[in-house]
Each structure stands twice: as C-alpha cells, then as structure tokens.
Amino acid sequence: MVLSQPPKAFCQNWTQVRAKRIKVKSNVKISVLIPAYNEEAFIYDTVKAVGFLPEDKEILVIDDCSTDHTATQAQAAGAKIISLPYNMGKGEALNQGAKKITGDIVLLLDADLGPSAGQAKHLLWPVINGEADLTIARFPPARQKGGFGFVKGLARMGIRYYTGILAEAPLSGQRAMRRAVFLKILPFASHFGVEVNMTIKAARLGFRVCEVPVQMRHKETGRNLKGFIHRSRQFYDVLKVLALAWRA
C-alpha cells in the first residue's frame, strides 16, 4: 500500500518533539548487534563505548568472516562473537545475529563508529520510554564530499513512494527498536539494502518510526575508485529492495 501522506507516528527530529527532560526506565535489557567485516581498527573502541551505556546489555559482534583481527579485538573489548563461515554481507549477518538475542530492545550499530558509539543512548531513550518503536540515527554533515547523492536520493525517493515518509537518513544503519518490531521485520534484505528494507517494512506495519540527531562519526568513503565501487554496490542493492517492495 502506498501512503500519500507520512504516518502521524513519524517524526524526523525526536528532540524537537520531546524537548523536556527524559526519565529513562532502567528495567530493560538491550541486545546490541554489530555486524563487522575487517574492522580491527575500530571495533575495540566501538564495543567499549557501547559498554559504558548504563542499561543491562549483551553486545554481540557478528564477525562476517573477517581476514584480520576483528574478532579478537571485539572479544577483548567485552563482546560475544558470532563467527560466520563465509562472508554473507550485512543483512544476512544481522539475520544470523537475530537468532541469539535475548533483550527487550535491539540496538543495531556499525562496527566503525569508534568512541562515538556511545551516542547510541539517544536512540535508546525514545524506544525505552515508549515514544517510538524504531529510531534511526541522523548523523552530522560529512566532513568530506563522498558521492554525488545518487544512492541516498534513490533510497529517499523509494521510502517516500512506498510509505509517505520523507527520510533524511535513509541509509543510516544505527537503529534501536523494540524486540517485537525487530522480529516482525525479519528477515532483512541482503548486503546494503538492509536499511531501506527495514524502514519500509516497519512503516508498512504501522510502527512509529523516528529519526534522532546524534553526534556519531564513522568511516567516510571518498570520491575515489574504492568509494565509487562501494556506492555502485549500494545503488544496486537499494534498487533491488525497492523492486521487491513493489511486488510485496
């Protein structure tokens, strides 16, 4: 079903909607899922930063058959490791991690956030307090120019077409949601289409989706051959998700 107007439950800036001080409930458990492939340079700091969050938590790093010391670094930082037998891609890594969660709230984070992963607390608060079913991190503007906006533009256009939502951060992988939401929108699309697929599914099911501004940083791809190859793969995966959504 295509919505001509955004659902009333959608908000693009939770801090503007709820400006008053938030009293966070403490009797919940958080399951943190971090898919990782060759992220030994960042994963230790990412896991450590999440470990400082006050809520009861389990941190699961899904090692997508890395060829470096990602798993060793993650374990040293306090994470539990789920090792995949071959490289499956982000979406399938999350599907595998989903089998192991025990928490009330599921937090999805990229492995390359480093110390800024502690900003995930801003994603958790609206969900824990019942203000949103799914929160999505909106990053500050990139420090360097990456691509030309084709992938983001395609993702935004597709999400708006299928749900009525005008998303500012359609490709953001930093998300928090209630366990019930997480289980309802499984399985996730493979590779780089996972975020767009997730947003469309959640909105179509009537869940409250909310973007939250955060001060997170991660690796940025430049306008070089490696960056263009990465964005080409992203474009293909997002296009594939949107085509499948048409048939759903």
N, C-alpha and C positions, 0 to 999 in steps of 0.2 A: 504494500500500500504506500502511495506517495502522499506526503503531507504538504499542503500548500503553505502552512504556517508552522513555525517552530513550536514544539510542545511547550506548554506553560511551565513544565518542570525544568526546562533547560535554562541554565544561566551561564553567561560567559565569564563572569567575574564574581566568584563567591564572596570575596572580601568586601565588595561593594554592597552585596545583598545583605550580608550579615556583618555589620560593622561593629556590633557590640562584642565584648569580651566573651570568649567561648569557654565553657566549663566542660572539660573533656572527661568522659566516662573512663574508668580505669579497669573495669572488669571484663575486658575483651582480650582475645589473643589474636595476634597478627601473623599471618603467613606471608613471608617475603619471598617472592620468586625472582631470581636474577639469572636470565639466560646469558651465557658467556662463551665467546669463542676467541681464543688468543688475546686475552685481556690481562695478562700478568702485570702490566704496568699500572693498571687502575683498580683491579678487583679488590686488593687488600684494603685500600682506603675507602672504597665503596662499602664494603661489608662492615668495616669498623665504624663508619659514620652512621649506618643503619643500626648498628648495635647499641648506640647511645640513646636511641629512642626509648622513652620510659615504659612503653607498653610491653606486656608479655608477648614474646615473639619467637618464631622459628625462622631462620634465614636459610633458604635452600638455593644453592647455586647449581644451575643445570649446565654442566660442562659439555659443550657441543663438540666433543672430540677434538679439543684443542691440541696443538702440537707444541705448546710452550708450557710454562709452569702455572697456568691459570688455576688449576685445581689445588695445587699445593699452596699457593698464596691465599686463596679463598678459605681453605681449611685452617690455615694459620691465623686468619683473622676471626675465626669462630663460626664459619658457615658449615652446614652439612652439604655434602657433594652428591649430586646425581650425575653419574657419568654415562653419556650416550655412546653407543658402539661405533657410530659413524656420524658425520656432520649432517644434521637433519634440518637446520635452519631454525630461525627464531620461533615461528609459530608452533612447529612440532616440538621444539624444546619445552615450550610452555605447556603443551598438551601432556607431555611426559611428567613435568613437574606437578601438574594438577592432580595427579594420582597420589601424591604424597602429602598434600596439605591437610592440616588439622585445625587451622584457625577460623575465627569468626569473620575476620576481614582479610582480604587478599590484597597485597601490595606488589605491583609489578614495577621493576626498575631495570634500567640498562646497566651494564657492568662498568661503563666508562665514566660514571658520574663523579667518582672520587669523593672528596670530602663534602661536596655539595649534595650528596645523597641524604644528608641529614635534613634537608628541606622537605623531605617526604612527609614530615609531620603535618605540613599544611594540606596535604592530600588526605590524610587520615581523619583529621578533625571533623569535616562535614559528614563523612560516612559514619564515623563512630557515634556522632550525635544525631543521626537520623535526618540530616538536612539534604543528603544526596545519596543516590545508590551507586553512582560511578563518578569519580573525579578524575580529571585529566590535567596534567601539569602544562602550564603555558610558560615557556622559557623567555628570558630577556632577548632582545635582538642579538643576532650572531655577531661576533667580533670581526669576522671576515666574511666576504661575499663567497657563497658556495656556488650553487647552481643558478639557474635563471627563474626558478619558481614554478617550473612545469609540473613537477610531481606534487608539490603542495597544492597548486591550483587544481589539478585533476582530483586530488583527494577531497578538497573543499567542495568542489562542484558536485562530486558524486554523493557525498554525505548530505549536502543540501537537497539534491534531487530526490533521494530516497527517504529522507527523514524530515526535511524542512529546517534542519539545524544549519546555521552558518558558523562553522567551527573555525576558530582562529589557530588552533594547534591540532590539526587533523592527524599528523604523523607522530605525535608525542607518545612515547612508549611508557612514560611514567604515569601509572594509574593506580587508584585504590577503589575497591568495591566490596560490597557485602558478599559473603560466601555464596548466598543464594543466587545473586546476579552472576557471579563467576561461573557457577555450574550450569546456569541456564544458557549462557552464550558459548559454551564449549560445543564442538571442538573449534579451535582457532584456525584461521587460514594459514597457509604455509608462508615461510620467508617474510618479506617486507610488507605484505598485505594485511598483517595481523591487526594493526591498529584501526585501520579503516573498517575492516570486517567487524571488529569488536564494537565500534561506535554504532554502526548501522544496526547490528543485531540488538544491542541494548535499547536503542531508541525505538525500534520497531516493537519491542516487547513492552514498551511503556515505562521503562526505568528512567529515573531522574538523573540526567547527565549534566555535569557541571565542570567548567574549566576553572582552574585555580592558578593565579600568578605565583611563580616561585623564582627563587634566585639560584637555579640549577645551571650547571655548565657540563658539557661533555665534549668529546672529540668533534671537531668540525671538518667536513670534507671541503677541500678547495676546488678551484677551477683547474684541475689537472686531470691527467688520464685516469688515475685511480678514482678520483671523485666522479668523473663522468660515467665510468663503468658502474660505480655504486648506484648512481641516480638512475641509470638506464634500467638496472635490475629492479629498483624501487618502482619505477614507472610501469614496467611490465606487470609486476605483482599487484599493484594497486588497480591497474586496468582489468586484470583477471578477476579480482574480487568484485569490482563493480559490474562486470559482465555476469558473474554468477548471481549477484544480488538481483539482477534484472529477471533471472529465471526463477528466483525463490518465491 
